[in-house]
Amino acid sequence: MKKSWISDAVEERKPYKQQLWLAGTALLGGDITQKMIERAQERADQVTSKNVAFLLSSMEKIPIGDECLDAVLSNFAINHVEDKVAVYREIHRTLKPGGRFVVSDHNDGNASTL
C-alpha cells in the first residue's frame, strides 16, 4: 500500500485528498495544533476512511522513520514555517528512494524567501 504525508490534511476543498482516501492510499496528515488534528479526523470519519492517520507534529520534525513515504504533498503550508531548509531536509529524510514531493506554495515575489 502506498503511504503519503499531507502537510495540510485539514484544509477543506481539496478533492485530491478524498480521491486518495477512496483509492486506498494510506495517508498521514500532520498539524501543530490538536484542534486541527481533531477537525481532520472528523472529516476523515465523514468519508469513513480507515486508511488515514493524523499526527501532532511540526513539519521540521515528522515523527516517522526514514525512507518510509512514497509521496509528500504540501499545499500552502511550507510558507508558514520559518526554517524552510529544515522542512526540505525532513521531506528528503522521510521519502523513499524515487519518492515524489509535490508542493504548491507562494511567496512575496522575492526568490530569496524560498
Contact map, one row per residue, 1 for C-alpha under 8 A:
111000000000000000000001110000000000000000000000000000000000000000000000000000000000000000000000000000000000000000
111100000000000000000000110000000000000000000000000000000000000000001100000000000000000000000000000000000000000000
111110000000000000000000111100000000000000000000000000000000000000011110000000000000000000000000000000000000000000
011111000000000000000000111100000000000000000000000000000000000000001111100000000000000000000000000000000000000000
001111100000000000000000001111000000000000000000000000000000000000001011100000000000000000000000000000000000000000
000111111000000000000000001111000000000000000000000000000000000000000001110000000000000000000000000000000000000000
000011111000000000000000000011100000000000000000000000000010000000000001111010000000000000000000000000000000000000
000001111110000000000000000011100000000000000000000000000000000000000000011110000000000000000000000000000000000000
000001111110000010000000000011100000000100000000000000000000000000000000000000000000000000000000000000000000000000
000000011111000000000000000010000001101100100000000000000000000000000000000000000000000000000000000000000000000000
000000011111110000000000000000000000000000000000000000000000000000000000000000000000000000000000000000000000000000
000000000111110000000000000000000000000000000000000000000000000000000000000000000000000000000000000000000000000000
000000000011111000000000000000000000000000000000000000000000000000000000000000000000000000000000000000000000000000
000000000011111111000000000000000000000000000000000000000000000000000000000000000000000000000000000000000000000000
000000000000111111100000000000000000000000000000000000000000000000000000000000000000000000000000000000000000000000
000000000000011111110000000000000000000000000000000000000000000000000000000000000000000000000000000000000000000000
000000001000011111111000000000000000000000000000000000000000000000000000000000000000000000000000000000000000000000
000000000000011111111100000000000000000000000010000000000000000000000000000000000000000000000000000000000000000000
000000000000001111111110000000000000000000000000000000000000000000000000000000000000000000000000000000000000000000
000000000000000111111111101000000000000000000000000000000000000000000000000000000000000000000000000000000000000000
000000000000000011111111111000000000000000000000101100000000000000000000000000000000000000000000000000000000000000
000000000000000001111111100000000000000000000000100000000000000000000000000000000000000000000000000000000000000000
000000000000000000111111100000000000000000000000000000000000000000000000000000000000000000000000000000000000000000
100000000000000000011111110000000000000000000000001000000000000000000000000000000000000000000000000000000000000000
111100000000000000011111111000000000000000000000001000000000000000000000000000000000000000000000000000000000000000
111100000000000000001001111100000000000000000000001100000000000000000000000000000000000000000000000000000000000000
001111000000000000011000111110000000000000000000001110000000000000000000000000000000000000000000000000000000000000
001111000000000000000000011111000000000000000000000111100000000000000000000000000000000000000000000000000000000000
000011111100000000000000001111100000000000000000000111100000000000000000000000000000000000000000000000000000000000
000011111000000000000000000111110000100000000000000001111110000000000000000000000000000000000000000000000000000000
000000111000000000000000000011111101100000000000000001111110000000000000000000000000000000000000000000000000000000
000000000000000000000000000001111101000000000000000000011100000000000000000000000000000000000000000000000000000000
000000000000000000000000000000111111100000000000000000010000000000000000000000000000000000000000000000000000000000
000000000000000000000000000000111111110000000000000000010000000000000000000000000000000000000000000000000000000000
000000000000000000000000000000001111111000000000000000000000000000000000000000000000000000000000000000000000000000
000000000100000000000000000000111111111100000000000000000000000000000000000000000000000000000000000000000000000000
000000000100000000000000000001101111111110000000000001110000000000000000000000000000000000000000000000000000000000
000000000000000000000000000000000111111111000000000000000000000000000000000000000000000000000000000000000000000000
000000000100000000000000000000000011111111100000000000000000000000000000000000000000000000000000000000000000000000
000000001100000000000000000000000001111111110000000001000000000000000000000000000000000000000000000000000000000000
000000000000000000000000000000000000111111111000000011000000000000000000000000000000000000000000000000000000000000
000000000000000000000000000000000000011111111100000000000000000000000000000000000000000000000000000000000000000000
000000000100000000000000000000000000001111111110000000000000000000000000000000000000000000000000000000000000000000
000000000000000000000000000000000000000111111111110100000000000000000000000000000000000000000000000000000000000000
000000000000000000000000000000000000000011111111100000000000000000000000000000000000000000000000000000000000000000
000000000000000000000000000000000000000001111111100000000000000000000000000000000000000000000000000000000000000000
000000000000000001000000000000000000000000111111100000000000000000000000000000000000000000000000000000000000000000
000000000000000000000000000000000000000000011111110000000000000000000000000000000000000000000000000000000000000000
000000000000000000001100000000000000000000011111111100000000000000000000000000000000000000000000000000000000000000
000000000000000000000000000000000000000000010001111100000000000000000000000000000000000000000000000000000000000000
000000000000000000001001111000000000000000000000111110000000000000000000000000000000000000000000000000000000000000
000000000000000000001000011110000000000000010000111111000000000000000000000000000000000000000000000000000000000000
000000000000000000000000001110000000000010000000001111100000000000000000000000000000000000000000000000000000000000
000000000000000000000000000111100000100110000000000111110000000000000000000000000000000000000000000000000000000000
000000000000000000000000000111100000100000000000000011111000001000000000000000000000000000000000000000000000000000
000000000000000000000000000001111100100000000000000001111100000000000000000000000000000000000000000000000000000000
000000000000000000000000000001110000000000000000000000111110111000000000000000000000000000000000000000000000000000
000000000000000000000000000001110000000000000000000000011111110000000000000000000000000000000000000000000000000000
000000100000000000000000000001100000000000000000000000001111110000000000000001001000001001000000000000000000000000
000000000000000000000000000000000000000000000000000000000111110000000000000000000010011001000000000000000000000000
000000000000000000000000000000000000000000000000000000001111111000000000000000000000001001000000000000000000000000
000000000000000000000000000000000000000000000000000000001111111100000000000000000000000001000000000000000000000000
000000000000000000000000000000000000000000000000000000101000111110000000000000000000000000000000000000000000000000
000000000000000000000000000000000000000000000000000000000000011111010000000000000000000000000100000000000000000000
000000000000000000000000000000000000000000000000000000000000001111110000000000000000000000000100000000000000000000
000000000000000000000000000000000000000000000000000000000000000111110000000000000000000000001111000000000000000000
000000000000000000000000000000000000000000000000000000000000000011111000000000000000000000001111100000000000000000
001000000000000000000000000000000000000000000000000000000000000111111100000000000000000000000111000000000000000000
011110000000000000000000000000000000000000000000000000000000000000111111000000000000000000000111001000000000000000
011100000000000000000000000000000000000000000000000000000000000000011111000000000000000000000011011100000000000000
001110000000000000000000000000000000000000000000000000000000000000001111100000000000000000000010001111000000000000
000111100000000000000000000000000000000000000000000000000000000000001111110000000000000000100010000111000000000000
000111100000000000000000000000000000000000000000000000000000000000000011111000000000000000000000000011100000000000
000001110000000000000000000000000000000000000000000000000000000000000001111111000000000000000000000001111000000000
000000110000000000000000000000000000000000000000000000000000000000000000111111000000000000000000000000111000000000
000000010000000000000000000000000000000000000000000000000000000000000000011111110000000000000000000000111100000000
000000110000000000000000000000000000000000000000000000000000000000000000011111111000000000000000000000001000000000
000000000000000000000000000000000000000000000000000000000010000000000000011111111001001000000000000000001000000000
000000000000000000000000000000000000000000000000000000000000000000000000000111111101000000000000000000001110000001
000000000000000000000000000000000000000000000000000000000000000000000000000111111100000000000000000000000000000000
000000000000000000000000000000000000000000000000000000000010000000000000000011111111001000000000000000000000000000
000000000000000000000000000000000000000000000000000000000000000000000000000000111111000000000000000000000000000000
000000000000000000000000000000000000000000000000000000000001000000000000000000001111111000000000000000000000000000
000000000000000000000000000000000000000000000000000000000000000000000000000001101111111100000000000000000000000001
000000000000000000000000000000000000000000000000000000000000000000000000000000000011111110000000000000000000000000
000000000000000000000000000000000000000000000000000000000001000000000000000000000011111111000000000000000000000000
000000000000000000000000000000000000000000000000000000000011100000000000000001001011111111100000000000000000000000
000000000000000000000000000000000000000000000000000000000000000000000000000000000001111111110000000000000000000000
000000000000000000000000000000000000000000000000000000000000000000000000000000000000111111111000000000000000000000
000000000000000000000000000000000000000000000000000000000011110000000000000000000000011111111100000000000000000000
000000000000000000000000000000000000000000000000000000000000000000000001000000000000001111111110000010000000000000
000000000000000000000000000000000000000000000000000000000000000000000000000000000000000111111110000000000000000000
000000000000000000000000000000000000000000000000000000000000000001100000000000000000000011111110000000000000000000
000000000000000000000000000000000000000000000000000000000000000111111000000000000000000001111111000000000000000000
000000000000000000000000000000000000000000000000000000000000000001111111000000000000000000111111111100000000000000
000000000000000000000000000000000000000000000000000000000000000001111100000000000000000000000111111000000000000000
000000000000000000000000000000000000000000000000000000000000000000100000000000000000000000000011111000000000000000
000000000000000000000000000000000000000000000000000000000000000000000100000000000000000000000011111100000000000000
000000000000000000000000000000000000000000000000000000000000000000001110000000000000000000000011111110000000000000
000000000000000000000000000000000000000000000000000000000000000000000111000000000000000000000010011111000000000000
000000000000000000000000000000000000000000000000000000000000000000000011100000000000000000100000001111100000000000
000000000000000000000000000000000000000000000000000000000000000000000011110000000000000000000000000111110000000000
000000000000000000000000000000000000000000000000000000000000000000000000111100000000000000000000000011111000000000
000000000000000000000000000000000000000000000000000000000000000000000000011100000000000000000000000001111100000000
000000000000000000000000000000000000000000000000000000000000000000000000011111100000000000000000000000111110000000
000000000000000000000000000000000000000000000000000000000000000000000000000100100000000000000000000000011111000000
000000000000000000000000000000000000000000000000000000000000000000000000000000100000000000000000000000001111111011
000000000000000000000000000000000000000000000000000000000000000000000000000000000000000000000000000000000111110010
000000000000000000000000000000000000000000000000000000000000000000000000000000000000000000000000000000000011111000
000000000000000000000000000000000000000000000000000000000000000000000000000000000000000000000000000000000011111111
000000000000000000000000000000000000000000000000000000000000000000000000000000000000000000000000000000000010111111
000000000000000000000000000000000000000000000000000000000000000000000000000000000000000000000000000000000000011111
000000000000000000000000000000000000000000000000000000000000000000000000000000000000000000000000000000000011011111
000000000000000000000000000000000000000000000000000000000000000000000000000000100001000000000000000000000010011111
